[in-house]
Amino acid sequence: MMHKQIIVLCAAAFLGGIVGGVLSAQVLSPRSVEAQKPHGVNAEEFLLLDAKGKARAGLGLDANGEVGLVLRSKDGSRTLTLSPDDPSVIKLVERGGLVLWGAP
């Protein structure tokens, strides 16, 4: 009698493990993000940081939804911006805000 009980108990544990594994894979498996394409990355902003963690370049949207590309010099004294939504599409600006060069 003990031998049959052990076999039944082992079979029940084996089947319970299989059923539990299938259910946990269905319930707990991570889902892919629907907004992203398989070969693309979606974001509102991309930053390029130097070794000290300081942003040197950025591509993103501002508060008005306008797109722009910003490049900063190593010492942070000059900034080059490219924005098709801005009246001056390309600008080179000094730290104080003085526009050194611009192109419509």
N, CA, C and O of each residue as an XYZ file, in Angstrom:
416
protein
N       0.808     -1.191      0.000
C       0.000      0.000      0.000
C       0.852      1.257      0.000
O       0.503      2.225     -0.676
N       1.935      1.276      0.719
C       2.807      2.443      0.775
C       3.458      2.706     -0.576
O       3.657      3.856     -0.968
N       3.781      1.647     -1.269
C       4.456      1.786     -2.559
C       3.545      2.475     -3.577
O       4.011      3.327     -4.334
N       2.258      2.125     -3.609
C       1.304      2.757     -4.519
C       1.085      4.221     -4.152
O       0.954      5.060     -5.043
N       1.044      4.541     -2.879
C       0.857      5.922     -2.444
C       2.037      6.795     -2.861
O       1.857      7.948     -3.253
N       3.234      6.244     -2.775
C       4.423      7.005     -3.172
C       4.408      7.263     -4.674
O       4.761      8.360     -5.108
N       4.014      6.294     -5.467
C       3.942      6.460     -6.922
C       2.886      7.496     -7.287
O       3.126      8.345     -8.146
N       1.721      7.438     -6.649
C       0.658      8.413     -6.911
C       1.112      9.807     -6.493
O       0.859     10.778     -7.206
N       1.771      9.918     -5.359
C       2.260     11.204     -4.879
C       3.308     11.780     -5.837
O       3.281     12.976     -6.126
N       4.214     10.961     -6.323
C       5.235     11.412     -7.285
C       4.588     11.846     -8.599
O       4.992     12.853     -9.178
N       3.596     11.107     -9.073
C       2.913     11.458    -10.325
C       2.153     12.776    -10.160
O       2.162     13.613    -11.062
N       1.499     12.962     -9.018
C       0.757     14.198     -8.768
C       1.711     15.382     -8.685
O       1.404     16.458     -9.198
N       2.865     15.198     -8.045
C       3.855     16.275     -7.948
C       4.417     16.612     -9.320
O       4.614     17.784     -9.641
N       4.677     15.593    -10.128
C       5.203     15.813    -11.481
C       4.203     16.589    -12.335
O       4.575     17.572    -12.977
N       2.949     16.164    -12.351
C       1.926     16.851    -13.139
C       1.663     18.260    -12.602
O       1.463     19.195    -13.377
N       1.664     18.406    -11.276
C       1.472     19.731    -10.693
C       2.605     20.678    -11.068
O       2.374     21.865    -11.298
N       3.822     20.160    -11.131
C       4.960     20.979    -11.547
C       4.845     21.432    -12.986
O       5.148     22.582    -13.305
N       4.410     20.539    -13.856
C       4.240     20.898    -15.274
C       3.140     21.943    -15.432
O       3.339     22.944    -16.120
N       1.994     21.729    -14.812
C       0.883     22.680    -14.907
C       1.281     24.025    -14.310
O       0.985     25.071    -14.889
N       1.942     24.009    -13.168
C       2.386     25.257    -12.542
C       3.398     26.000    -13.391
O       3.357     27.228    -13.470
N       4.312     25.272    -14.029
C       5.295     25.916    -14.901
C       4.654     26.575    -16.106
O       5.031     27.686    -16.480
N       3.694     25.907    -16.714
C       3.005     26.481    -17.873
C       2.208     27.718    -17.468
O       2.251     28.737    -18.156
N       1.491     27.634    -16.371
C       0.694     28.779    -15.918
C       1.574     29.964    -15.520
O       1.251     31.108    -15.843
N       2.674     29.706    -14.829
C       3.542     30.813    -14.426
C       4.212     31.455    -15.631
O       4.437     32.666    -15.632
N       4.535     30.677    -16.651
C       5.118     31.250    -17.865
C       4.119     32.163    -18.569
O       4.504     33.187    -19.134
N       2.852     31.800    -18.538
C       1.825     32.620    -19.173
C       1.515     33.879    -18.371
O       1.283     34.939    -18.952
N       1.508     33.775    -17.057
C       1.110     34.886    -16.194
C       2.285     35.824    -15.918
O       2.112     37.043    -15.942
N       3.458     35.289    -15.660
C       4.581     36.092    -15.202
C       5.579     36.484    -16.289
O       6.516     37.230    -16.005
N       5.413     36.014    -17.502
C       6.388     36.334    -18.550
C       6.269     37.805    -18.946
O       5.160     38.330    -19.041
N       7.408     38.478    -19.179
C       7.354     39.896    -19.564
C       6.758     40.061    -20.954
O       7.017     39.267    -21.858
N       5.977     41.078    -21.100
C       5.349     41.377    -22.383
C       6.179     42.428    -23.102
O       6.751     43.303    -22.452
N       6.260     42.367    -24.409
C       6.978     43.385    -25.163
C       6.152     44.669    -25.203
O       4.922     44.633    -25.158
N       6.833     45.775    -25.286
C       6.164     47.071    -25.335
C       5.562     47.239    -26.721
O       6.264     47.113    -27.724
N       4.299     47.515    -26.778
C       3.591     47.601    -28.047
C       3.976     48.836    -28.857
O       3.902     48.805    -30.085
N       4.388     49.932    -28.194
C       4.671     51.177    -28.900
C       5.976     51.116    -29.685
O       6.153     51.888    -30.627
N       6.893     50.224    -29.327
C       8.178     50.173    -29.997
C       8.156     49.165    -31.133
O       7.523     48.112    -31.048
N       8.857     49.513    -32.189
C       8.994     48.622    -33.326
C      10.097     47.616    -33.018
O      10.956     47.892    -32.181
N      10.098     46.462    -33.670
C      11.103     45.448    -33.374
C      12.549     45.922    -33.604
O      13.461     45.488    -32.899
N      12.754     46.793    -34.570
C      14.115     47.242    -34.880
C      14.274     48.740    -34.645
O      15.018     49.398    -35.373
N      13.602     49.284    -33.659
C      13.664     50.715    -33.383
C      13.629     50.996    -31.899
O      13.297     50.128    -31.092
N      13.975     52.220    -31.551
C      13.938     52.678    -30.170
C      13.125     53.961    -30.139
O      13.357     54.863    -30.944
N      12.185     54.049    -29.228
C      11.352     55.233    -29.098
C      11.667     55.923    -27.784
O      11.740     55.286    -26.733
N      11.854     57.231    -27.857
C      12.108     58.027    -26.653
C      11.791     59.482    -26.944
O      11.687     59.876    -28.106
N      11.638     60.280    -25.907
C      11.424     61.707    -26.076
C      12.741     62.469    -26.068
O      12.803     63.610    -26.525
N      13.807     61.835    -25.544
C      15.086     62.521    -25.450
C      16.228     61.511    -25.451
O      16.127     60.445    -24.843
N      17.318     61.856    -26.143
C      18.547     61.077    -26.135
C      19.677     62.005    -25.704
O      19.823     63.095    -26.258
N      20.475     61.592    -24.730
C      21.585     62.407    -24.257
C      22.888     61.648    -24.425
O      22.948     60.435    -24.224
N      23.937     62.382    -24.797
C      25.286     61.835    -24.867
C      26.067     62.476    -23.721
O      26.240     63.694    -23.686
N      26.537     61.648    -22.783
C      27.214     62.143    -21.588
C      28.712     61.889    -21.689
O      29.147     60.900    -22.279
N      29.510     62.808    -21.097
C      30.954     62.586    -21.038
C      31.274     61.705    -19.830
O      30.365     61.237    -19.144
N      32.560     61.479    -19.569
C      32.974     60.591    -18.488
C      32.539     61.101    -17.113
O      32.405     60.310    -16.179
N      32.319     62.392    -16.980
C      31.900     62.975    -15.698
C      30.380     63.017    -15.552
O      29.871     63.482    -14.532
N      29.656     62.541    -16.554
C      28.196     62.533    -16.503
C      27.557     63.814    -16.976
O      26.353     64.009    -16.807
N      28.349     64.697    -17.571
C      27.841     65.982    -18.064
C      27.306     65.804    -19.487
O      27.967     65.201    -20.332
N      26.106     66.331    -19.747
C      25.496     66.215    -21.077
C      26.280     67.049    -22.075
O      26.442     68.256    -21.896
N      26.769     66.393    -23.138
C      27.515     67.087    -24.184
C      26.705     67.212    -25.465
O      26.953     68.111    -26.269
N      25.748     66.327    -25.663
C      24.896     66.379    -26.847
C      23.525     65.838    -26.475
O      23.387     64.984    -25.599
N      22.523     66.354    -27.161
C      21.173     65.893    -26.901
C      20.289     66.032    -28.123
O      20.442     66.948    -28.930
N      19.376     65.115    -28.235
C      18.374     65.136    -29.293
C      17.045     64.910    -28.600
O      16.858     63.911    -27.905
N      16.117     65.848    -28.793
C      14.856     65.668    -28.091
C      13.810     66.692    -28.456
O      13.979     67.487    -29.381
N      12.726     66.653    -27.707
C      11.596     67.559    -27.874
C      11.554     68.518    -26.696
O      11.813     68.123    -25.559
N      11.225     69.786    -26.968
C      11.066     70.731    -25.867
C       9.620     70.713    -25.378
O       8.823     69.887    -25.824
N       9.286     71.608    -24.476
C       7.941     71.641    -23.880
C       6.846     71.900    -24.917
O       5.699     71.496    -24.723
N       7.198     72.576    -26.023
C       6.217     72.874    -27.075
C       6.129     71.777    -28.131
O       5.372     71.907    -29.093
N       6.887     70.710    -27.967
C       6.885     69.628    -28.931
C       7.788     69.874    -30.125
O       7.701     69.160    -31.124
N       8.655     70.876    -30.036
C       9.582     71.174    -31.134
C      10.843     70.348    -30.964
O      11.349     70.194    -29.852
N      11.349     69.816    -32.069
C      12.518     68.950    -32.042
C      13.795     69.782    -32.142
O      13.808     70.845    -32.763
N      14.866     69.286    -31.526
C      16.127     70.004    -31.595
C      17.306     69.101    -31.315
O      17.184     68.084    -30.632
N      18.462     69.490    -31.858
C      19.734     68.818    -31.623
C      20.660     69.851    -30.996
O      20.817     70.948    -31.531
N      21.273     69.510    -29.867
C      22.149     70.430    -29.144
C      23.507     69.771    -28.959
O      23.599     68.630    -28.505
N      24.573     70.508    -29.317
C      25.946     70.049    -29.114
C      26.668     71.086    -28.264
O      26.606     72.279    -28.563
N      27.360     70.646    -27.198
C      28.071     71.570    -26.305
C      29.570     71.333    -26.394
O      30.028     70.203    -26.564
N      30.336     72.437    -26.274
C      31.790     72.319    -26.258
C      32.232     71.640    -24.960
O      31.465     71.527    -24.004
N      33.489     71.192    -24.953
C      34.012     70.456    -23.808
C      33.912     71.267    -22.517
O      33.551     70.732    -21.469
N      34.232     72.553    -22.597
C      34.182     73.396    -21.399
C      32.802     74.021    -21.167
O      32.604     74.715    -20.170
N      31.858     73.785    -22.064
C      30.504     74.303    -21.907
C      30.337     75.756    -22.306
O      29.286     76.348    -22.063
N      31.370     76.344    -22.922
C      31.294     77.770    -23.266
C      30.507     78.040    -24.539
O      30.004     79.147    -24.726
N      30.393     77.060    -25.407
C      29.660     77.247    -26.667
C      28.645     76.129    -26.857
O      28.867     74.985    -26.461
N      27.533     76.492    -27.470
C      26.473     75.536    -27.761
C      26.034     75.717    -29.208
O      25.755     76.831    -29.650
N      25.977     74.621    -29.928
C      25.490     74.612    -31.309
C      24.124     73.947    -31.290
O      23.986     72.817    -30.821
N      23.112     74.646    -31.800
C      21.767     74.081    -31.822
C      21.252     73.999    -33.252
O      21.547     74.844    -34.097
N      20.489     72.975    -33.485
C      19.851     72.765    -34.784
C      18.389     72.456    -34.502
O      18.066     71.453    -33.866
N      17.508     73.330    -34.980
C      16.076     73.135    -34.754
C      15.301     73.665    -35.962
O      15.321     74.868    -36.221
N      14.627     72.796    -36.696
C      13.852     73.251    -37.843
C      12.644     74.094    -37.453
O      12.075     74.781    -38.301
N      12.246     74.054    -36.191
C      11.094     74.819    -35.725
C      11.464     76.225    -35.269
O      10.585     77.075    -35.130
N      12.752     76.487    -35.034
C      13.228     77.788    -34.568
C      13.426     78.704    -35.773
O      13.781     78.217    -36.847
N      13.206     80.032    -35.632
C      13.449     80.955    -36.752
C      14.893     80.881    -37.265
O      15.118     80.930    -38.474
N      15.869     80.765    -36.362
C      17.254     80.522    -36.765
C      17.482     79.021    -36.651
O      17.630     78.488    -35.551
N      17.510     78.349    -37.785
C      17.582     76.891    -37.793
C      18.861     76.397    -37.124
O      18.828     75.434    -36.358
N      19.988     77.051    -37.407
C      21.274     76.680    -36.822
C      21.818     77.887    -36.069
O      21.847     78.993    -36.608
N      22.251     77.680    -34.815
C      22.827     78.771    -34.024
C      24.042     78.271    -33.259
O      24.054     77.152    -32.747
N      25.083     79.133    -33.188
C      26.223     78.908    -32.323
C      26.178     80.011    -31.275
O      26.278     81.192    -31.608
N      26.028     79.628    -30.012
C      25.790     80.582    -28.934
C      26.875     80.434    -27.866
O      27.275     79.324    -27.514
N      27.349     81.596    -27.352
C      28.286     81.588    -26.233
C      27.527     81.398    -24.930
O      26.301     81.503    -24.893
N      28.259     81.120    -23.867
C      27.672     80.873    -22.554
C      26.763     82.004    -22.089
O      25.726     81.736    -21.482
N      27.111     83.229    -22.348
C      26.304     84.371    -21.928
C      25.043     84.580    -22.743
O      24.233     85.440    -22.395
N      24.849     83.832    -23.806
C      23.658     83.975    -24.638
C      23.901     84.729    -25.929
O      22.987     84.870    -26.742
N      25.131     85.223    -26.136
C      25.476     85.948    -27.355
C      25.520     84.976    -28.529
O      26.245     83.982    -28.488
N      24.741     85.263    -29.585
C      24.728     84.424    -30.774
C      25.956     84.783    -31.622
O      26.062     85.891    -32.147
N      26.877     83.821    -31.743
C      28.102     84.022    -32.533
C      27.829     83.858    -34.022
O      28.413     84.558    -34.849
N      26.951     82.943    -34.351
C      26.653     82.671    -35.752
C      25.270     82.037    -35.842
O      24.871     81.284    -34.954
N      24.556     82.332    -36.885
C      23.244     81.742    -37.099
C      22.911     81.657    -38.557
O      23.400     82.454    -39.357
N      22.094     80.714    -38.915
C      21.646     80.544    -40.292
C      20.144     80.331    -40.303
O      19.607     79.545    -39.522
N      19.475     81.040    -41.195
C      18.013     80.885    -41.255
C      17.577     79.539    -41.777
O      16.379     79.276    -41.880
